[in-house]
Amino acid sequence: MSSEKKDLIVLGSGPGGYVAAIRASQLGRKVAIVEKEDLGGVCLNWGCIPSKSLLKAAQLYHDMGHAKEFGFSTSDIKIDFPQVINRSREVAGKLSNGVSYLMKKNKIEVIKGTGTLDSGNRLHVRDEQGRNTTYEYQDIIIATGAKPRPIPGVEPDGDVLHTYRTALEYRRQPQKLLVIGAGAIGIEFAYFFSTLGTQVTVVEMASQILPVEDREIAKGLEKVFAKRGMTIKTGASVEDLRVSGKTLTASIRVGDTVEKWNGDCGLMAVGVIPNTQGIGLEKIGVTSERGFIMVDEFMRTNIPNHYAIGDIVPGPQLAHKASHEGIIAAEAACGQAHHPMEYDNIPSCTYCQPQVASIGLTEESCKEKGIKYKVGKIPFSAIGKAIAIGEPEGMIKVLIDQEIGEVLGVHILHSEATELIAEAAIIRSHEGIAASVKQTIHPHPTLSESMMEAMAAAMGEPINF
C-alpha cells in the first residue's frame, strides 16, 4: 500500500465538501478532495438539482393547460416522460462537470475512491480497481453526506418500490403511486407525478404534511393538493408493504381503520440518515450520537484538526446549510474561526407548486417558548403582481415580537416562495424589526411587496388588505 502526505483533505464533494475545498484553497491551503462517485454529491447528482428540472417540467405542463386564460390556444399536449427524465440527468451532468472545472480552477486535487479514517491522521482510499492508498493529512473536513432512511423489513427494488435516487431516473410514468412520507422530498415527488397525471396517495404519520412547517401554511398546501385530486392521509402509517411482480400493495392505518391500497409504484420518502457507518470514526475516537458527528459552532469535532459538516452533523439536512458549514470549517482549519454557525436563521424550502418557504419560529414554537408575538398575514390575491401573472394563490405570514417588533419568523406559500424567502433571511440575520421593513421602499409591482405588506399587517397598519 502506497502512502502520500497531504495538507488538507475534504472527504466528500457534495455542496458542503466542494465549497469547503474551494474556501480552504482560497486561504492558501493545498487541498485534496476525495469522492467515490460523481463530483457534486447527492444534491447535485441525485437530489435538489435534478429534481428541480422535473418540477419545472410539471409546472410547465400545468401552465400549458391554463394558457387559454392568457389568450393562447393549446391542444393535444403530450408528455414524453423519458425525455423529462433525460433532461434532468443532463442538467445534473452539466453541473457536475461545472464542479470539476471549479476544482481545476482552484488547484484542488481530486482523488477518486472510498475513504476510511484511521488513527494518526491517516485516510485510506480504495479506488474502483481495488487499489489502496494511504494519505497522511494535517487537517480533514468530513463531508460524507446522507442516504435514504430505510423502512425495516422493506427493500426497494428500483422498479416498483423506489427511493428518491432511483425515482429520479425511472423512465416509466406510473399509473398509481404511493408516497410514504410527506416531508419536502415526498411532497415534491407527489406534486411532480400528480401534475403529470399519476394518481397519487401520500401517507404521513404526523398530523400535517411538511411537519416542520407552520401548520397554517401546511394546511393551505394540503387543500391545494386535495383540490387537484391528490389523496393525502395524515396521522397515518403503512403497516404492510409488499411487491408482487409489477404490483405494490399496502395496508394503511388511519386511526382504528385499515385501508387497502394497490398500485404500480411506491416511493419511500421517510427522510435520510447520515453516512457515518464504516468510515472509521471509531478508530479515531470522534464523538457521535445516533450516527451524527458532534461539532462545536466552528464545525470542530472533539479530535483536533478534524472537522465535520453537512448531513452528518446535527441540524437541518439542507444543501445551503452544508455549504455554509463548509466555509466555516475551512476558515477554522485555516486559523480564521471568526464567525460561528447559527442554526436559527436557515431558510427551509419545498419546491412543489405552490412552493413553501420559511425561516425562524412558527406559531407553535413561539407558544412553546412562551414568546408573546403578533401575526401579520397577506394573501397574494392582495398583491397586484401576483394577480397580473396569474399566481394569486397562497399567502405570506410573519410573526413579530409583541414588544419591539423583532421579526421572529416568516412563512410563505406561493409559486415564488423560495425566491422571496432570502429577504426574510437577511432581515432575521440582522435582527431586523417590522417597522424597518415596512419603511423600506419595495418596487411596484413586485411579489416582494408582500413582505412589506405583511410586516405592516403585523403592526396593525396594512395598506392593501
N, C-alpha and C positions, 0 to 999 in steps of 0.2 A: 504494500500500500504506500503510495507516494504521499509526501507532505509538503505543504506550502504555507508561508506566512502571509496574513492579510491584515490590513489596518482596521477597517470597519466592514462587517458583513451584515447584510439585511437578509433575513430568511423569509422569503415570500415576496411576490411582486404585485400584490393587489393594490387598491387605492391607498392603503396605508404604507405598504412596503416601498413601492416605487417612488412615492413622494418623499419618504424618509431618505431614500438613497440620493435623490436629487438634492435635497436640502443639505445633507452631510457633505456632498461633493462641492456644493457652493461655498461651504465653510472651510474648504481646504483638505478634507479627508480623502484618502484613496479608498474608494468604495467598491465592494463586490456584492452582487445580489444573486441569491440562489433561488431558482424556480424550477419545479418539477414538470410544469405544464406550460401553457402559453402565458406570455407576459401580460399583466393586467389583472390576473386573478379571477375569482368568481364574478365579481361585479362587472367587469368589462366583458368577459367572455361568456358567462352563463347566468348573469343576473340583471343588474339595473340597466345596463346599456342595451343589450338585445331585446329585453322585454319592452323597452320604450319604443323600439321600432314596431313591435307587434301592436302596442297600444295606439300608436299613431295610425296604423292601418285600420284598426277598429274605429277610431274616431273619424277617419276619412270616409269609411263605409257608411257610418251613421250620418255624417254631414251630406253625403251624396243623396241619401234617402230623404233629406229635408231641403234639397236645393230649390224645390218649387217655390218655397217661401221667399226666395231671393230673386225669382224671375227666371230660373233655369229649368228646362225640361230634361229629365233624365229617365231612362227606361232600360230594362234588361241589364241591370248591374250584376255582374258575375264575380264570384270570388275564386281566385286562383290561389288556393290555400298553400300549396307547396311554395309558390313564389313569395307569399307573405313571410313564410319561414326562411326561405333562402335570403331574402333581403336582410333580415335581422342577423343572419350569420355573416353576411358580407359586411355589415356595419361593425360587428364585433371584430372581424378580421382586420378591417382598416384601422380601428383604434388600437388593437394590439400591436400592429406594425408601427403605429404612432408612438407607443411606449418604447418600442425597440429603438426608434430614432432618438427619443429623449435620452435613453441610456448611452447611446453613442455620443450625442451632443455633450453630455455631462461627464464623459470619460469614465463611465461606470462599467465594470467588468460583469458580464452576465455568465453565470455558471449554471448549466442545466443539470438537474438531478434532484434527488430527495435527500434532505439534510437531517442528520441526527446529532443532537448535542452530546458532548462528553465533558468530563472534568478537565481542568487545566486549560480552559478557554479554547477548546477544540471542537470542530464541527466536521463530522464525517459525511461526505456526499457520495451517493451512489448514482451513477448515470444510467441511461437507458440500456447500455451494453453490459451493465453489471460491474463496471469498473469503480473502484473505491478510491477516493482521495481525501486526505485529512487536511483541514485548514486550521491553522492557529491564528487567532484573532485578538486584537486589542479590545474592541467593543463589538457587541452584536445587538441588533434590533430584531426581535422575534415578531413576525407578522404572518402567521400561517393560516389566518382566516377561519372560516367555519364551513360546516357541511350540513345537509338536511337532517333534521331530527327524525330518527326512526320511530315507527309505531311498533311496539312489541308484538311479535308473532306475525307481522305483515312484511312481506318482501316485495318491493316494487319491481316490476319486470321491464319497465320502459316501453311497453306496448299497450297494455290495458291499464296498468297502475303505474303512475309516474311520480317522480319528484320534480321540482322546478327545473332541474337540469335536463332531464330527458324530455320534459314537456316543451322546452324551447327549441328542440329540433325534431319534434313529432310532426310529420308531414301529412297526416290524415286528420281531417276535421271530425271530431266525434259528434254523434247524434245526441247522446245524453251523458253529461259529465257530473260527477260527484266531487265537490271540492271540500276537503276536510281541513278546516281551519280558516278563519276569516280575519287574519292579520293582513298586512299590506300585500304579501305575496299571494295569498289565496284570493283576496279581493281583486287584485289586478288581473289575475288569470280568469277569474269568474267573469269580470267585465269583458275581457277580450273575447272569450268564447261565446258568451251570451249575445254580444253585439253582432257577431258574425252568424248567429242563428242556432247555435247549440243550446239544447235545453239544459239549464244549469241548476243544480241544487247545492247550496252551501250549508255546511254544518259547523256550528261554533259552540264550544262548551260555555263560554262567557255569556252574559246577559245581553251583549250587544256585539255587532261586528266592529272591527277595529277597536279591540278592548282598551288600548292605551289612549284613545282619543276622547275628546269631550263627548259626553253622552248625547247631547242635543245634536251635535254635528253628525255623529254616527247614525243616529236615528233618522236624520234627514237624508243621508245617503241610502239607508236601507229602504226608505219609502220610494226613492227614485228607482232603485233596482227592482223593487216589487212591482212598480208601475210598468216597468219594461218587460216583465214576465219572468224574472228570476225568482226561484224559490229559496228563501232564507230561513233556516231553523237555528235560533239562538237558544241557549240553555239546553243544548242537545249534545249527544255523543254517539259515536259509531261503535257498536258493540260487536259486530261481526262483519268482516270484510273478506270476501273470497273472490278469486279469479278462476273462472272455468272456461277454457278456450278463449273466445273473444268477448266474454261477458263478465261483468263485475256485478256482484250482489252485495248488499249491505243491510244490516239491521240498525235503524236509527232510533235511539231512545230520546223522547221528549217528555219529561216528567214521568208519569206512570204508563205512558203509551209507547209501544214499539212499532215502528213503521218499517215496511219492507221497501227496498229500493233496488232497481236493477237498471243497468245501462251498459255502455260500451267503453267507458273511460272513467278513471279516477285520478285525482291529484292530491297527494299528501303534502299539506302546507301547514304543518304544525310547528313551524319555527326551525331554527338552526342551532347547532351545538358547536362549541369551539374545537378546532383542530389541534388539540394538545396531546392526544394519545399517541404514544410511540415516537415522540420527537426527542426523548431523552431528558425531560425535565427532572425526573427523579435522580438522574446521575449528577446533575449539577446543584441540586438542592433548592430549586426555585419553589417558592410558596405558591400553592394554588388551592382554590376552593371550587368544588363542583365542576372542575375542568377549566376554570378561569384563572389566569395568572394574576396574582395580586401585585399592584403597582401603586406608586405614590403619584402626586399631581404632576410630576415630570416624567412619568412613564418608567420610572426606575423600579426594577424588581428588588428583592432582598439580597441578591447577589451583585456585587459591584461589577460595573461595565456590561451588565445585562439589562436590556430594556424590552418591553413588550407593548404592542399596540393593536388596535382593531378589535375584531370579533373575539379574540382570545382573552380580552380583559373585560372587567365589569362595565356596565353601561349599555346604552342602546347599540344594537349591532347595525350600524349605518356606515355607508362608504365615506360620507363627508366627516363624520366623527373620526374614522380611522385616519383619514388624510391629515386632519388637524393634529391628531396624536402623533402621527409620523413626523411632522415638523417639530413638535415639542420634544420628542425623543431624540431626533437628530441634533437639535440645538443643545440639549442636555449632554449628549455624548461628546459634543464639541466644546463643552465648558461654558455654554451660553444659556443656562437654565434661568431665563428671566421671566417668562410668562407661563403660569401653570395652566393645566387643563381645567376647564369649567364645564360641568355637565348640566347646568341649569339652563343653558342657552343653546341647545342643539335643536334645530328645526327637524320636524318629522313630516314626511311627505308620502302620500299614496297617489299614484298616477292614473287611476281609473278616471272615468268621466261621469259626473263632475269629480274633480280632484279634491283631496283633503290635505290640508297643511296646517301645522300648529307649532307653537313654541310656548314654553313656560307652563304655568299652572292651569289646571282645569277647575271648574266649579267644585267638583268633588274633592280635589286635593286642597283647595282653599278651605273648605269646610273641615277637612281632617286636621289641617294645621291651625285652625282657629283664626284664620285671617279674615278680617272684615273687608269686603270688596263691593264694588259696583260693576254692573254689566252694561255694555253698550252693544246693541245689535242693529245691523243694517242689512236688509235683503238686497240682493243685487238687482232686483226689479226696481229699486230706487236709484240706480246708477245709470246715467244716460248712455255711457259707452256700452254697458252690458246689454241694454235693450237694442242699441243700434247694431251690434254684431250678432244678435240673436242668441245671447247667452245670459238670460235673466235669472236662471235657476241658481239657488244657493244663497248663502249668507256669510257675513263676517261677524264674528263675536269677539269682543275684547273684555278683559277683566282688569280693573284698576283698583289700586289701594284706596279704601274709603277716605282716608285722611289726607294723603299728599298727592294721590293720583298717579303713583308709580304704576307703570304697565306691568301687570302680573302674568298675563297670558293672552295670546291671540290665536283664534281658531277660525279656519276658513273652509267653506265648501263652495267650490266654483270651478269652472273649466280651466281657469288660470291660477288656481290657488297656490300651486308650487312656485310660481313666479312672483307672487305677491308677498310671500312669507319672509323674504330676505329683508324687507324694510322693517318688519317686526323684530327680526334678529338684531339689526343694528340698534333699534330703539332699546331692546332689552339689554344688549351688551353695554350700553351707556347709561343704564338705569334711568331711561327716559320717562317723562311724565306725559299724561294725556294732553295737558294744555299745550305743551311744546309741539306735539304732533298736530294738534288742531290749528295751531298758529302758523304751521309751515305751509306755504302755498304749494298745493299739488296741481299739476297741469290738468286742464279740462279740454276735452272729455277723456278721461282715462279710468281704468279699473282701480288704479291706486288711490283715487279719491275715496274709495270705500274705507280705507284705513283712517283717513282724516274724519270722515263722517261718523265712523264707529266710535272714535275717541270722543267726538263731540256728543254723541248719544250717551256715552258712559257718564259724561259730565252733566247730562240733562239738557243739552243745548243742540239737538240735531237741527240741521237746516233743511235737508231734502227728504226727510222722512218723519 
